């Protein structure tokens, strides 16, 4: 624990050793909860099989500048795709918003990405009031309890940066460690808390992301008062959503082109990427594609497209405000 503290590796609070079971633990409160649950699983499932690491487990080879526009899948993945993913393979046409998203996000100017403690508390209070008004007391109390006791935001050297919600030992734990600013952190917090609102309805990831984005938009719209920190937060949300839309759109359509053997068509449709920004695109593909299974980002792309009308309504209102300032 002393070594851990000196090097700031983690927020270590607990250390113990069980010499009879040859188990040892050093870590924080939430790591201990997961460790205990994992230990229970080990004792209940003692029949292990070694996982064989081989290239056939990856559906697509490692991507580089030489093969990016001629690559083929390692095996046929279509039988393992969900109904939504199969429908995406068959979809024709192009989302016209992709042509203007980059231009529009540049017109949104954010004055600051920092939050004072007082401003942050005001945003959280408004969010809880919003939850109470729209979903009732039981859901409000659930979300408030998780916010008070179950959110990990501390970033450390050995903690993965991620936005993720898990349910373990009858409690929710939110990992909100993937952020580079106060705005990004608070938006991630709101996003994960909305997943908890929808938790009992379905475990369909596509429906979850659609629901979460819809209610993010509703929350930011009702709190988008010009000249306030909420207004700056709303602009930041709109801006980052457009950046993510462009990225998710390009990557999902690249995966589709690989699976359907239509990379020449992709090269035409995404000429700017493949001709002028190929190096950065290859880097993003290797960072964002899940090599074990395709279309990881499709749920985020579809959540945007299913909320696109509402998104553009709020965006156009915001841009008209920006124009009136000029």
Secondary structure, DSSP 8 states (H G I E B T S, - for coil): -HHHHHHT-S---EEEEETTTTEEEEE-HHHHHHHHHHHHHHHH----------GGGSSB----TTTTTT--BSS--GGG--HHHHHHHH--S--GGGGTHHHHHHT---S-----HHHHHHHHHHHHHHHHHHH-HHHHHHHHHHHHHSEE----TTS---EEEEEETTEEEEEE---SSHHHHHHHHHHHHHHHHTTTT---HHHHHHHHHHHHHHHHHHT--TTSHHHHHHHHHHHHHHHHHHHHHHHHHHHHHHHHT-HHHHHHHTHHHHHHSHHHHHHHHHHHS-TTSS-TTHHHHHHHHHTHHHHHHHHHHHHHHHHHT-
